[in-house]
């Protein structure tokens, strides 16, 4: 199901006046979106931001919380984000809202896997992206896959060939540990 609109301020999917829950969600929100201030999160009437309020200048973990709140009891999601979404604020010794939200997801076991993608795949940026896999059921551990070399140089954009997609999928589904590739 796809709807057009302002998802953060006016979600489109409801069931019995609550956010509709999905078994599977795939999302590619705008990376590092700066347009939301704290009012968007603190005045939310859909209980989406229980992990914390993201900083004004970046909505990545606001989107992650929206997706997570939209998952059914056994739901899973794949969210494509900028690589900085999993590291921003990590070197800060004091409180950092983005780091704190990420830590909540990690501590509660809701991140199942993270795939580092090659650079220059997306038309809006040459930066590499990541796919973060969320699970509503607690994950035992997090699988990290470095697929950054799994591409063919293209013009104007790189692409991941079918055999590389197969390798990535098998690695994730079978939770393979491959030295220098996944752990």
Buried (B, 14 or more C-beta within 10 A) or exposed (E): EEEEEEBBEEBEEEEEEEBEBBEEBEBBBEBBBEEBEEEBBEEBEEEBBEBBBBBBEBBBBBBBBBBBBBBEEEBBBBBBBBBBBBEBBEEEEEEBBBBBBBBBBEEEBBBBBBBBBBBBBBEEEEBBBBBBBBBBEEBEEBBBBBBBEBBEEEEEEBBBEEEBEEBBEEBBEEEBEEEEBBE
